């Protein structure tokens, strides 16, 4: 125990611990709410067991865990391929100190002029469209920049409001085809073509609009709201999965929480 010098920490050691904590937080944030969270927790348990057996000099167990840690990295890349993609997109599109940046939870780095997306107006518009079976697909941008998708549609710069969203998806409107992308309470693009997911088996009542919502939320950390043209049902998709909600009030609360 003489070698344990818990208080002999340099400044760079605190920076090291802080950066590791941020890394683990972002990894947890990416896998939270998905099946991968259980795998992530299992990996952490195995890692700590590996370090513990090394410290206690339990050679047989250590050799087993050590072999897993050396060879298992290849399997992890395969298993976590979607999450790794999202993580790299997150790192590449991070705006330090911004609304979706790494340090967004630190008050001294926040911008006072940040705009909050008007989720209530969006959901109210969805309710009106659902009542008339008007199809709609709304993508809410978060950390990952979606500028690569705006080129597939028409670039806009319109402040979000209920009448604006309803008019965009009005059946006779030239803008109603495709999806719209909203970022910081601004409609930045309309008639956007989204990547469609053809791998997942979804109920027959869901069509291409819902497959596109699954596709974009799998490939990025964006959120998607789809209104079915056939049934008028409102669906909320996050991380490639349908999110269950009781009513639109709960839906509004979930979206506000996810947007941060």
DRENDO-1510 file (C-alpha; in Angstrom, 1 decimal, always signed):
<recs>
REC; n; res; u; v; w
REC; 1; UNK; +0.0; +0.0; +0.0 .
REC; 2; UNK; +3.0; +2.2; +0.2 .
REC; 3; UNK; +2.9; +2.9; -3.5 .
REC; 4; UNK; -0.6; +4.3; -3.3 .
REC; 5; UNK; -0.2; +8.1; -3.3 .
REC; 6; UNK; -3.8; +9.2; -3.7 .
REC; 7; UNK; -3.1; +12.9; -3.1 .
REC; 8; UNK; +0.0; +13.2; -5.2 .
REC; 9; UNK; -1.9; +14.5; -8.2 .
REC; 10; UNK; -0.5; +16.8; -10.7 .
REC; 11; UNK; -2.7; +19.4; -12.6 .
REC; 12; UNK; -2.4; +17.3; -15.8 .
REC; 13; UNK; -3.8; +14.3; -13.8 .
REC; 14; UNK; -7.0; +16.2; -13.1 .
REC; 15; UNK; -7.2; +17.2; -16.7 .
REC; 16; UNK; -6.8; +13.6; -17.7 .
REC; 17; UNK; -9.6; +12.4; -15.3 .
REC; 18; UNK; -11.8; +15.2; -16.5 .
REC; 19; UNK; -11.4; +14.3; -20.2 .
REC; 20; UNK; -12.0; +10.6; -19.5 .
REC; 21; UNK; -15.2; +11.6; -17.7 .
REC; 22; UNK; -16.4; +13.6; -20.7 .
REC; 23; UNK; -15.5; +10.7; -23.0 .
REC; 24; UNK; -17.5; +8.2; -20.9 .
REC; 25; UNK; -20.4; +10.7; -20.6 .
REC; 26; UNK; -20.7; +11.1; -24.4 .
REC; 27; UNK; -20.4; +7.3; -25.0 .
REC; 28; UNK; -23.2; +6.8; -22.4 .
REC; 29; UNK; -25.3; +9.5; -24.0 .
REC; 30; UNK; -24.9; +7.8; -27.5 .
REC; 31; UNK; -25.9; +4.3; -26.3 .
REC; 32; UNK; -28.6; +5.4; -23.7 .
REC; 33; UNK; -32.0; +4.1; -24.6 .
REC; 34; UNK; -30.6; +1.5; -27.0 .
REC; 35; UNK; -29.8; -2.2; -26.7 .
REC; 36; UNK; -26.1; -1.2; -26.8 .
REC; 37; UNK; -26.3; +0.3; -23.2 .
REC; 38; UNK; -26.3; -3.2; -21.8 .
REC; 39; UNK; -23.2; -4.2; -23.8 .
REC; 40; UNK; -21.5; -0.9; -22.7 .
REC; 41; UNK; -22.2; -1.7; -19.1 .
REC; 42; UNK; -20.9; -5.3; -19.6 .
REC; 43; UNK; -17.7; -3.9; -21.1 .
REC; 44; UNK; -17.1; -1.6; -18.2 .
REC; 45; UNK; -17.6; -4.5; -15.7 .
REC; 46; UNK; -15.1; -6.7; -17.7 .
REC; 47; UNK; -12.6; -3.8; -17.9 .
REC; 48; UNK; -12.7; -3.2; -14.1 .
REC; 49; UNK; -12.5; -6.9; -13.5 .
REC; 50; UNK; -9.4; -7.0; -15.8 .
REC; 51; UNK; -7.7; -4.2; -13.8 .
REC; 52; UNK; -8.7; -5.7; -10.5 .
REC; 53; UNK; -7.3; -9.2; -11.3 .
REC; 54; UNK; -4.1; -7.5; -12.5 .
REC; 55; UNK; -3.7; -5.6; -9.3 .
REC; 56; UNK; -4.5; -8.6; -7.1 .
REC; 57; UNK; -2.1; -10.7; -9.2 .
REC; 58; UNK; -4.8; -13.4; -10.0 .
REC; 59; UNK; -2.9; -14.7; -13.0 .
REC; 60; UNK; -5.4; -17.2; -14.4 .
REC; 61; UNK; -8.4; -14.8; -14.4 .
REC; 62; UNK; -6.2; -12.0; -15.6 .
REC; 63; UNK; -5.0; -14.0; -18.6 .
REC; 64; UNK; -8.6; -14.7; -19.6 .
REC; 65; UNK; -9.7; -11.0; -19.3 .
REC; 66; UNK; -6.5; -9.9; -20.9 .
REC; 67; UNK; -7.1; -12.1; -23.9 .
REC; 68; UNK; -10.7; -10.7; -24.2 .
REC; 69; UNK; -9.5; -7.1; -24.0 .
REC; 70; UNK; -6.9; -7.7; -26.7 .
REC; 71; UNK; -9.1; -9.6; -29.2 .
REC; 72; UNK; -12.5; -8.3; -28.3 .
REC; 73; UNK; -11.8; -4.8; -29.8 .
REC; 74; UNK; -12.5; -6.2; -33.3 .
REC; 75; UNK; -15.8; -7.6; -32.1 .
REC; 76; UNK; -16.6; -4.3; -30.4 .
REC; 77; UNK; -16.1; -2.3; -33.7 .
REC; 78; UNK; -18.6; -4.6; -35.4 .
REC; 79; UNK; -21.2; -4.5; -32.6 .
REC; 80; UNK; -20.9; -0.7; -32.0 .
REC; 81; UNK; -20.6; +0.4; -35.6 .
REC; 82; UNK; -23.6; +2.7; -35.6 .
REC; 83; UNK; -22.6; +4.2; -32.2 .
REC; 84; UNK; -19.0; +4.7; -33.4 .
REC; 85; UNK; -20.3; +6.5; -36.5 .
REC; 86; UNK; -22.4; +8.7; -34.3 .
REC; 87; UNK; -19.6; +9.4; -31.9 .
REC; 88; UNK; -17.2; +10.5; -34.7 .
REC; 89; UNK; -20.0; +12.7; -36.2 .
REC; 90; UNK; -20.5; +14.2; -32.7 .
REC; 91; UNK; -16.8; +14.9; -32.3 .
REC; 92; UNK; -16.5; +16.4; -35.8 .
REC; 93; UNK; -19.5; +18.6; -35.5 .
REC; 94; UNK; -19.0; +19.8; -31.9 .
REC; 95; UNK; -19.2; +23.5; -31.3 .
REC; 96; UNK; -17.4; +24.2; -28.0 .
REC; 97; UNK; -19.5; +26.4; -25.7 .
REC; 98; UNK; -22.4; +26.3; -28.1 .
REC; 99; UNK; -25.9; +25.0; -27.5 .
REC; 100; UNK; -24.9; +21.5; -28.5 .
REC; 101; UNK; -21.2; +21.7; -27.6 .
REC; 102; UNK; -19.2; +19.7; -25.1 .
REC; 103; UNK; -19.4; +22.3; -22.4 .
REC; 104; UNK; -23.1; +23.2; -22.9 .
REC; 105; UNK; -23.8; +22.3; -19.2 .
REC; 106; UNK; -21.2; +24.9; -17.9 .
REC; 107; UNK; -22.9; +28.3; -17.4 .
REC; 108; UNK; -19.8; +30.3; -17.9 .
REC; 109; UNK; -19.4; +29.0; -21.5 .
REC; 110; UNK; -23.1; +29.4; -22.5 .
REC; 111; UNK; -24.2; +31.9; -25.1 .
REC; 112; UNK; -27.0; +34.2; -23.9 .
REC; 113; UNK; -28.4; +34.5; -27.5 .
REC; 114; UNK; -29.2; +30.8; -27.9 .
REC; 115; UNK; -32.6; +30.1; -29.4 .
REC; 116; UNK; -34.8; +27.4; -28.1 .
REC; 117; UNK; -36.9; +25.4; -30.6 .
REC; 118; UNK; -40.6; +26.1; -30.2 .
REC; 119; UNK; -41.6; +22.5; -29.6 .
REC; 120; UNK; -45.2; +23.5; -28.7 .
REC; 121; UNK; -45.8; +25.1; -32.1 .
REC; 122; UNK; -44.4; +22.0; -33.9 .
REC; 123; UNK; -46.6; +19.6; -31.9 .
REC; 124; UNK; -49.7; +21.8; -32.3 .
REC; 125; UNK; -49.1; +21.8; -36.1 .
REC; 126; UNK; -48.7; +18.0; -36.0 .
REC; 127; UNK; -52.0; +17.7; -34.2 .
REC; 128; UNK; -53.8; +19.8; -36.8 .
REC; 129; UNK; -52.2; +17.8; -39.7 .
REC; 130; UNK; -53.0; +14.5; -38.0 .
REC; 131; UNK; -56.7; +15.6; -37.8 .
REC; 132; UNK; -56.8; +16.0; -41.6 .
REC; 133; UNK; -54.5; +13.0; -42.4 .
REC; 134; UNK; -51.9; +15.4; -43.8 .
REC; 135; UNK; -48.5; +13.6; -44.0 .
REC; 136; UNK; -45.5; +15.3; -42.6 .
REC; 137; UNK; -41.9; +14.5; -41.7 .
REC; 138; UNK; -40.0; +16.9; -39.4 .
REC; 139; UNK; -36.3; +16.5; -38.5 .
REC; 140; UNK; -34.9; +18.3; -35.4 .
REC; 141; UNK; -31.2; +18.8; -35.6 .
REC; 142; UNK; -29.1; +18.4; -32.5 .
REC; 143; UNK; -25.3; +17.9; -32.3 .
REC; 144; UNK; -24.6; +16.5; -35.7 .
REC; 145; UNK; -24.7; +19.0; -38.5 .
REC; 146; UNK; -27.2; +18.1; -41.2 .
REC; 147; UNK; -26.0; +20.6; -43.9 .
REC; 148; UNK; -25.1; +17.6; -46.1 .
REC; 149; UNK; -28.8; +16.9; -46.4 .
REC; 150; UNK; -30.0; +20.4; -47.1 .
REC; 151; UNK; -28.4; +20.2; -50.6 .
REC; 152; UNK; -31.0; +17.5; -51.5 .
REC; 153; UNK; -33.9; +20.0; -50.9 .
REC; 154; UNK; -34.5; +23.8; -50.8 .
REC; 155; UNK; -32.6; +25.8; -48.3 .
REC; 156; UNK; -34.7; +28.1; -46.2 .
REC; 157; UNK; -34.4; +30.5; -43.2 .
REC; 158; UNK; -37.9; +30.7; -41.7 .
REC; 159; UNK; -38.7; +31.1; -38.1 .
REC; 160; UNK; -40.7; +28.1; -36.7 .
REC; 161; UNK; -44.4; +28.7; -36.1 .
REC; 162; UNK; -47.5; +26.6; -36.3 .
REC; 163; UNK; -49.0; +28.3; -39.5 .
REC; 164; UNK; -45.6; +28.0; -41.3 .
REC; 165; UNK; -45.3; +24.2; -40.7 .
REC; 166; UNK; -49.0; +23.7; -41.7 .
REC; 167; UNK; -48.5; +25.7; -44.9 .
REC; 168; UNK; -45.4; +23.8; -45.8 .
REC; 169; UNK; -47.1; +20.4; -45.6 .
REC; 170; UNK; -50.4; +21.5; -47.1 .
REC; 171; UNK; -51.2; +18.9; -49.7 .
REC; 172; UNK; -51.3; +21.5; -52.6 .
REC; 173; UNK; -48.1; +23.2; -51.5 .
REC; 174; UNK; -45.0; +22.7; -53.7 .
REC; 175; UNK; -42.9; +22.2; -50.5 .
REC; 176; UNK; -44.9; +19.4; -49.0 .
REC; 177; UNK; -42.8; +16.5; -50.5 .
REC; 178; UNK; -39.9; +15.3; -48.4 .
REC; 179; UNK; -38.8; +16.3; -45.0 .
REC; 180; UNK; -38.1; +19.7; -43.3 .
REC; 181; UNK; -35.0; +20.2; -41.1 .
REC; 182; UNK; -35.3; +22.5; -38.1 .
REC; 183; UNK; -32.3; +23.9; -36.2 .
REC; 184; UNK; -32.5; +26.4; -33.4 .
REC; 185; UNK; -36.1; +27.3; -34.1 .
REC; 186; UNK; -35.4; +27.9; -37.8 .
REC; 187; UNK; -36.6; +25.8; -40.7 .
REC; 188; UNK; -33.3; +25.5; -42.6 .
REC; 189; UNK; -34.5; +23.3; -45.4 .
REC; 190; UNK; -37.6; +21.8; -47.0 .
REC; 191; UNK; -38.3; +19.0; -49.5 .
REC; 192; UNK; -35.2; +17.2; -48.1 .
REC; 193; UNK; -34.5; +13.6; -49.2 .
REC; 194; UNK; -33.6; +11.4; -46.3 .
REC; 195; UNK; -31.7; +8.1; -46.3 .
REC; 196; UNK; -34.3; +5.3; -46.1 .
REC; 197; UNK; -33.8; +2.3; -43.8 .
REC; 198; UNK; -34.7; -1.0; -45.6 .
REC; 199; UNK; -33.3; -3.4; -43.1 .
REC; 200; UNK; -35.7; -3.0; -40.1 .
REC; 201; UNK; -39.0; -4.9; -40.1 .
REC; 202; UNK; -41.6; -2.3; -39.2 .
REC; 203; UNK; -45.4; -2.7; -39.2 .
REC; 204; UNK; -47.1; -2.5; -42.6 .
REC; 205; UNK; -49.0; +0.6; -41.5 .
REC; 206; UNK; -45.8; +2.6; -41.6 .
REC; 207; UNK; -44.4; +3.6; -45.0 .
REC; 208; UNK; -41.4; +5.3; -46.6 .
REC; 209; UNK; -41.9; +8.4; -44.4 .
REC; 210; UNK; -41.3; +6.4; -41.2 .
REC; 211; UNK; -38.4; +4.4; -42.8 .
REC; 212; UNK; -36.8; +7.7; -43.7 .
REC; 213; UNK; -37.2; +8.9; -40.1 .
REC; 214; UNK; -35.6; +5.7; -38.8 .
REC; 215; UNK; -32.8; +6.1; -41.3 .
REC; 216; UNK; -31.8; +9.6; -40.4 .
REC; 217; UNK; -32.0; +9.0; -36.6 .
REC; 218; UNK; -29.9; +5.9; -36.9 .
REC; 219; UNK; -27.1; +7.7; -38.9 .
REC; 220; UNK; -27.1; +10.9; -36.9 .
REC; 221; UNK; -28.3; +12.0; -33.4 .
REC; 222; UNK; -31.3; +14.0; -35.0 .
REC; 223; UNK; -34.8; +13.5; -33.8 .
REC; 224; UNK; -37.7; +12.9; -36.2 .
REC; 225; UNK; -41.5; +13.4; -36.0 .
REC; 226; UNK; -43.7; +11.7; -38.6 .
REC; 227; UNK; -47.4; +12.2; -39.3 .
REC; 228; UNK; -49.0; +9.3; -41.2 .
REC; 229; UNK; -51.0; +10.3; -44.3 .
REC; 230; UNK; -53.0; +7.1; -44.0 .
REC; 231; UNK; -53.9; +7.0; -40.3 .
REC; 232; UNK; -53.1; +10.4; -39.0 .
REC; 233; UNK; -50.9; +8.9; -36.3 .
REC; 234; UNK; -48.0; +10.9; -34.9 .
REC; 235; UNK; -44.8; +9.0; -34.4 .
REC; 236; UNK; -41.6; +10.1; -32.6 .
REC; 237; UNK; -38.4; +8.4; -33.6 .
REC; 238; UNK; -35.1; +8.7; -31.8 .
REC; 239; UNK; -31.9; +6.5; -32.3 .
REC; 240; UNK; -33.7; +4.6; -35.0 .
REC; 241; UNK; -36.5; +3.5; -32.6 .
REC; 242; UNK; -40.1; +4.5; -32.1 .
REC; 243; UNK; -40.6; +6.3; -28.8 .
REC; 244; UNK; -43.8; +5.4; -27.0 .
REC; 245; UNK; -45.9; +8.3; -25.5 .
REC; 246; UNK; -49.4; +8.5; -24.0 .
REC; 247; UNK; -50.4; +11.9; -25.4 .
REC; 248; UNK; -49.0; +14.9; -27.1 .
REC; 249; UNK; -48.2; +16.6; -23.7 .
REC; 250; UNK; -45.9; +13.7; -22.9 .
REC; 251; UNK; -44.5; +13.8; -26.4 .
REC; 252; UNK; -43.8; +17.5; -26.1 .
REC; 253; UNK; -42.0; +16.9; -22.7 .
REC; 254; UNK; -39.9; +14.1; -24.2 .
REC; 255; UNK; -38.8; +16.2; -27.2 .
REC; 256; UNK; -37.9; +19.1; -25.0 .
REC; 257; UNK; -35.8; +16.8; -22.8 .
REC; 258; UNK; -34.1; +15.2; -25.8 .
REC; 259; UNK; -33.3; +18.6; -27.3 .
REC; 260; UNK; -31.8; +19.7; -23.9 .
</recs>
